[in-house]
């Protein structure tokens, strides 16, 4: 892990500072908007703008990268973010704020794509999972620090907007001065939403509802706190608790996901989230209880994204995983896009209770659907599941694709291990190890760098020495349920 940090510290520092600016954005606008007398519906529209822009930026940025390159794209987008942050304080108007939120959402999405491309390019197959985990910690840490900065200045003034701008400007320096040669931007063949739903209905439905939960937390918490007439300090504490909980509970939830039926864990985590969100609606203005319940809500909501991704991959062939990244991000964006407007509108009708009520509904929907899926599809044996990889809903398709590469390498290596064991039983341990090791090397290289001749030859020699044949899994495997077509075996499990 230290090696990963040493190789990417400048990039991680830059992303940390970017998240300080981005983390301040929603909190400051929510508080300032209430002070200016904007109603909750209007603020909901303003907050929705970010997610609309973010959704668009994820798909437009690859075009910019191919035309002008990584460095120019990053510098242009970061400059636009800085300008938008200044305009917030200069033009205190809902229309201007909505336009700037769309712009910042678009630009942050593009910045994430560029930075995460560099990070992914610096990682190897062996360190990619660690890189994603460290990156997630720096992202969450920046948002938490941002909440500590907000109470230091008067939200009715101009100072906080200047701090946001300075944070983004400083973030550009280490990233642009230390960036390695720009990687070739590649995209995998994308899987359709319908195909993803057929493979994992729970994964598809949960991504949409998780997008709604994330948009509610990231976009509307400050608006909700202002509606409760909480102080800026209290609002900052609550927002910080949401992301501090994610940092603390990410590992234990990930640890559990590798040891139990993931659908059961998804349901249990969502029940805990629903109860905690309900608590946010009934404890009134008690700051200590609000912070505690927010810690739990954030602590289960953010890791839930990684958990759903891991569950979805359990039912995919390794060759499908990279292509599924776009569909997963698309579904999350669909869930996030209109939710702040819905929450704001409901708050104007029924009051602040609408904020926790939306999260309770989403958590309950995921838990209920997970319970239903447990009755119609057998569980994947724990030994056959793939290792959990930490992710957050803020990450771009590049990082989701990188995580899918980690899963794909693990899946092929797992299949190769089983294949090698069969060869070893048929022709001795030496031949079995040759088939297993050669196939595993081939899997890792095909996922990220392409097949190496030595790995291919090692796998072929081991298989020939053992005169072994790799037998496809039983057709009753849960991966071959309806939705997988009429295939008799996972297409990635081939003769080594």
Buried (B, 14 or more C-beta within 10 A) or exposed (E): EEEBEEBBBBBBBBBBBBBBBBBBBBBBBBBBBBBBEBBBBBBBBBBBBBBBBBBBBBBBBBEBBEEEEBBBBBBBBBBBBBBBBBBBBEEBBBEBBBBBBBBBBBBBBBBBBBBBBBBBBBBBBEBBBBBBBBBBBBBBBBBBBBBBBBBEBEBEEEEBBBBBBBBBBBBBEBBBEBBBEBBEBEBBEBBEBEBBBBBBBBBBBBBBBBBBBBBBBBBBBBBBBBBBEBBBBBBBBBBBBBBBBBBBBBEEBBEBBBEEBBBBBBBBBBBBBBBBBBBBBEBEEEBEBBBBBBBBBBBBBBBBBBBBBBBBBBBBBBBBBBBBBBBBBBBBBBBBBBBBBBBBBBBBEEBBBBBBBBBBBBBBBBBEBBBBBBEEBEBBEEEBBBBBBBBBBBBBBBBBBBBBBBBBBBBBBBBBBBBBBBBBEBBEEEBBBBBBBBBBBBBBBBBBEEBBEEBBEBBBBBBEBBEBEBEBBEEEBBBBBEBBEEEEBBEBBEEB
